[in-house]
Amino acid sequence: LDPDYFTRRDKVVPQHLRVLPAVATREAVSLLPKEILSYYVTSLRLEDRCDSALLVGRFLRKKGDSVDNIEKEWQKLNDTIKLREEGNVFFRNGKFDRAASQYKQCLEVCSETNTGGQINAALYYNRGKCFYAMSQYQDASTEFTQAISIHSMYSDAILQRARCHLQMKDRKKASANFNRYLTLVEGTREHPYPPPYKGSNCFFDMPSDVTYRQVESVKAEMEKHRIADISSNQRHSNTQSGMSSFIEKSKAKLFSGLCNKKGVTNQVVVNKRPRQNGTELRITDGSNLRSSMNSNSSTPGTKFVRFLGDPPSHAPSMRSSNDPLRNEFDMKEREP
């Protein structure tokens, strides 16, 4: 096959998520063994790639090769397309009960093996929209849950289920679904595509497709109903924790540099504890360093240690006793 079939120039898509266009799918069928052709057509139908499935089915029927179950699969494909389109027409005309009935018949055609697939998730979602429009929020929530069980990252279904719980006055479940929606959307900003064989079983209506304006609209809706944005609070908490940790590390690094840097002129207050075989020195808190240095009499148990060398970059420059700036500095140091 031409490798350009697997190239997406609009954005980088992982190889395990790339699919053949409809025309290339028909050509690829000629390379597949006959024993799996009917399964391949079924997979195309369940993944809602009906255009590709139609081309493949016509090609196989025209070719005249005996393929097991291909006629049966061809009939299911045509029934699926017909029933779903009828349901869409009823929905657009506001006949939600008849649309839900057509979607149910389509599900009976597509769910004979309970294999899931994109088309089943979309049909459950469409039925949920019908029940929501008829104010049957419990039934709508059930349909949205069925869709999410097939496609765990179905962003629209998660959002609509949150609104169902909101209408049923179940604020706890509504908050959980709203925040699940926001968490998925924000998580895909860094990782828009799931790894192979992980995450959702489907790849459509993903959280990475949600726009910034849609996110802001959902947050405004949550604020209107006084539902807390847990993800925002968590980000704020992480920011505060990270800032505190950064400050503490900076303080520790600065103090360590003042005490341990070699080749600089500095003064460090240490405790002197008598010991039988020598003297043990332990660095104390540097908060009383300035007062100890300015004191005329040394504190008992305290001694000064001087490291010879150039002054560090953060140390004040040495000035003569006649320097007015130094005299002003000394006066400020002696102020209570």
Beta strands, then each sheet from edge to edge (+ up, - down):
strand 1: 267-275
strand 2: 278-283
strand 3: 302-306
sheet 1: 2+ 1- 3+
end
